[in-house]
Amino acid sequence: MSDHTDEIPQGQSAYRRLLEEIRNGVLEPGMRLREVEIAERLGLSRTPVREAMRLLEGDGLVVHQPRLGATVRALGYAEIMELYEMRAVLEGTAARLAARAASEVELSELTALNAEFAEAIGHQAKAAEINRQFHMILQDAAKNRFLIKSISSLQKTMMILGPTTLLDADRAQSAVGEHGRIMAALNARDGVRAEAEMRAHIEAAQRARLKGLRARERAIEED
């Protein structure tokens, strides 16, 4: 009985570690996931790894392929477009609601985070984490738990795309200005403009993502 209860937190730990590897591009779309290899690499038994794989499958991040078994889900072009369309809708709505509901403290925190983000350009991991915090605080400022839940679900699927587009310094620099325009609308309590600026921000990220995917496809073809 005690052995079983010990496995439960280990399963959650394995799940979080595999999520991070998908987000960072260590586990790429289409990559086969072997329980034994993962268990050895994480220093765990197969039971928590199996639990982690089940959770990832529930998130839609892992699928079972004939003759291959469990693999990281790969998204087609149409699915990527649909993901970003939904992200623009949901995060745009969050910005509109935040313009009305955000506290002055939240607005000040967002402004400070964008300043930190600008300083972190060139330090990829730090910039990506600050950007994540910026979007998370803005979403919380919308004060709509159902919207936040929907965005969280979408973000898990976004992980399949791999590392953030902000790894490109030019894209990160552009994002600083886009965040600034969002903040100007929020501070003016202009919900319509805040939504439009957030949609423009997400669409710019979408263009950067597609550009990166095309470059990767060309590199594969040249190999």
FIMI-929333 format. One line per field, with one value per residue (C-alpha): x, y, z. Coordinates in steps of 0.02 Angstrom, whole numbers, plus 50000, padded with zeros to 5 digits. Last residue first. Layout:
FIMI-929333
x: c(X_...)
y: c(Y_...)
z: c(Z_...)
***
This chain:
FIMI-929333
x: c(51002_50937_50758_50778_50847_50702_50576_50661_50655_50470_50435_50527_50430_50268_50312_50361_50197_50101_50195_50145_49965_49973_50032_49902_49767_49834_49831_49652_49593_49676_49600_49424_49452_49513_49548_49683_49807_49752_49771_49946_49990_49942_50049_50195_50173_50185_50342_50425_50365_50463_50623_50583_50553_50720_50808_50739_50716_50553_50471_50449_50523_50421_50261_50195_50189_50046_49933_49966_49934_49760_49708_49775_49682_49517_49545_49584_49425_49323_49403_49361_49447_49534_49680_49722_49749_49863_49960_49984_50035_50169_50228_50255_50351_50461_50495_50538_50655_50746_50768_50828_50952_50980_50829_50819_50820_50664_50577_50619_50534_50386_50377_50374_50228_50134_50164_50100_49942_49916_49935_49815_49686_49631_49443_49398_49556_49576_49414_49478_49649_49570_49460_49615_49696_49550_49521_49705_49742_49598_49668_49842_49782_49683_49836_49939_49800_49795_49984_49983_50024_50134_50090_50235_50237_50170_50173_50270_50188_50025_50040_49979_49961_50045_50010_49820_49812_49738_49886_50003_49913_49928_50112_50140_50053_50161_50316_50256_50242_50401_50516_50608_50784_50723_50834_50802_50613_50616_50712_50596_50437_50486_50419_50437_50468_50335_50339_50503_50549_50693_50592_50588_50399_50405_50547_50451_50297_50407_50472_50297_50229_50376_50345_50159_50198_50324_50188_50079_50216_50241_50056_50078_50231_50139_50000)
y: c(50875_51013_50953_50955_51134_51189_51115_51205_51371_51345_51306_51462_51574_51493_51531_51711_51739_51666_51776_51929_51866_51851_52032_52097_52008_52087_52260_52237_52176_52322_52443_52381_52376_52555_52575_52703_52602_52446_52528_52592_52420_52333_52458_52423_52235_52257_52363_52229_52095_52178_52159_51975_51944_52023_51922_51754_51643_51739_51615_51503_51328_51180_51178_51037_51161_51252_51106_51147_51331_51293_51209_51355_51479_51387_51382_51569_51606_51504_51593_51767_51907_51983_52026_51840_51842_51993_51909_51752_51848_51946_51792_51695_51843_51846_51659_51677_51823_51725_51571_51673_51792_51902_52007_52012_52203_52218_52083_52174_52331_52224_52153_52326_52379_52219_52245_52424_52365_52230_52356_52477_52338_52254_52240_52351_52343_52165_52115_52176_52097_51930_51938_51961_51817_51704_51758_51774_51605_51528_51590_51535_51358_51355_51403_51268_51141_51186_51167_50994_50962_50819_50726_50660_50472_50320_50156_50144_49997_50096_50268_50308_50493_50610_50795_50781_50829_50657_50579_50681_50617_50436_50463_50529_50377_50260_50355_50337_50147_50122_50153_50317_50384_50509_50438_50257_50283_50374_50232_50098_50191_50223_50385_50397_50570_50632_50809_50841_50794_50910_51051_51157_51141_50952_50933_51040_50931_50777_50848_50896_50722_50636_50739_50699_50513_50527_50606_50451_50318_50338_50299_50134_50082_50121_50000)
z: c(47734_47620_47645_47834_47829_47719_47842_47987_47895_47856_48040_48096_47976_48035_48216_48178_48086_48233_48357_48254_48256_48446_48464_48340_48439_48598_48518_48457_48628_48717_48590_48624_48812_48828_49015_48967_49069_48977_48807_48847_48918_48755_48660_48775_48755_48567_48588_48695_48574_48432_48532_48566_48381_48337_48473_48409_48562_48580_48459_48611_48612_48551_48449_48558_48702_48615_48666_48848_48814_48746_48908_49010_48898_48927_49115_49118_49021_49144_49293_49231_49328_49174_49287_49297_49108_49121_49261_49155_49000_49092_49189_49026_48954_49109_49088_48903_48937_49072_48962_48814_48893_48740_48784_48974_48988_48880_48983_49144_49075_49022_49197_49275_49165_49207_49394_49383_49295_49426_49567_49482_49482_49321_49292_49144_49039_49102_49014_48845_48873_48919_48764_48656_48749_48705_48525_48479_48560_48463_48297_48352_48383_48220_48118_48204_48172_47986_47971_48050_48233_48292_48452_48552_48526_48619_48522_48360_48270_48252_48334_48509_48550_48674_48697_48699_48882_48923_48831_48940_49095_49036_48997_49173_49249_49143_49202_49382_49360_49256_49404_49417_49387_49257_49120_49171_49178_49010_48927_48999_48955_48774_48700_48511_48441_48319_48386_48481_48659_48702_48623_48780_48802_48771_48898_49023_49004_49028_49192_49251_49213_49297_49454_49449_49433_49575_49682_49652_49664_49851_49877_49786_49885_50048_50000)
***
